């Protein structure tokens, strides 16, 4: 499933320091658009009944059943997108069975979220 790099984990943990609810976790979501690209989202949320719950780099990650196949074998990183501009990116891991299209991932190339 999805994993976080050490840098992404650190940035998420820093953001979580400002949260008032210790039950919140990082939710990652994906939806395939009509043109085949992925619409991706992330934010803090409470667990729901059928969520996949996993831990990576000290961060609890929630993924709904609908998003699970679209996020399979992706890595969430935090990197310099362009000089002086940092952000989260999703990339296909070496174990990915195929290429996604558009959105924040696909074919091993980074896309920003």
N, C-alpha and C positions, 0 to 999 in steps of 0.2 A: 504494500500500500504506500501511501505518501510518507515521506520523511522530511525532516528539517535539517539544514546544515547547522553547525554550531553558531554561526553568525546570525542566521535567521532566528534560532532559538533564543539567543541573547536579546535580540531586538523585540521579540514578542514578550519575553519576560519583563523587559523594561517597560513596555506599554501596559502590561498587566499591573504594574505597581500603582497605577492611577485608578484602578477599578475598585469600586466599593463592595463588590460581591465576590467572595472567594470561590463560589460555585461556578463562576463563568469559565469557559474554556474557549480555545480558538476554533471557530467553525470555518471550514473550507467548503465551498460549493461550486458546482459547475453545471452548465446547461448547454446543450448543443443548439446552436442557432440554425435557422433555415438554410443559411449559406454554408453550413458545415463547420463554422468557427465555434470556439468555445467562449461563452460568457462566464467569467470567473468572479468569485467574490470571497471575501474573508472578513471576519469580524469576531467579536466576542459574543457568546451565546450560552444558554443553559442546555444541558443534554436533553435529548428527546428519546422517546421509547425505543425506536428502531435504529438509532444512530450507531455507526461504528465509532468506538472510542479507542484511541490509541495514544501512546506517549512517545514523543521523540524530542530529544535534547531538553528534557525537563518540562516540556509543554504538553498538556492534554489537548488532543486534536479531535474534533467531532466532524463526522462526514455522514450525510444522509444516505439512505440506500440508493436514491436516484443518482446522486453524485459519485458514488463509489467507483463504478466502472470507468467514468470519465477521468478520474484522478489516479487511477491505478499506476503504480510505479513512477510517480512524479516526485521531484525533490523541490521543496520550497527553500529558496536562498534569499539572502539580502546582499545586494551588490551595487556597485556603481554602474548606473544605466548609461549615463553620459557624464562628462567631466563635471564633478561637483554635485551631481544629482544621484541620490541613492534611493533604492526601493526594493520591494519584494519581487522576485521573479520565480516562475515555475519552469523547470526544465525536465525533460524526459531522462530517467536514469538509464544506465547501461542495461538494466534488466527489462526495460519497457518492451512489450511485445510488438509495438508498431508506433506510427507517428500520429499525433493529434494534429489538428489543423487550427491555425489562427490562435486567438486568445493569448494566454500566457505560456504556452508550451508548444510542443510539436517538433518532431524530427531532431530533437537534441539541441535546438537553438533556444536561447533564452528569450522570453517575452515578458514585459513588465506588467505587474498588476497594480 
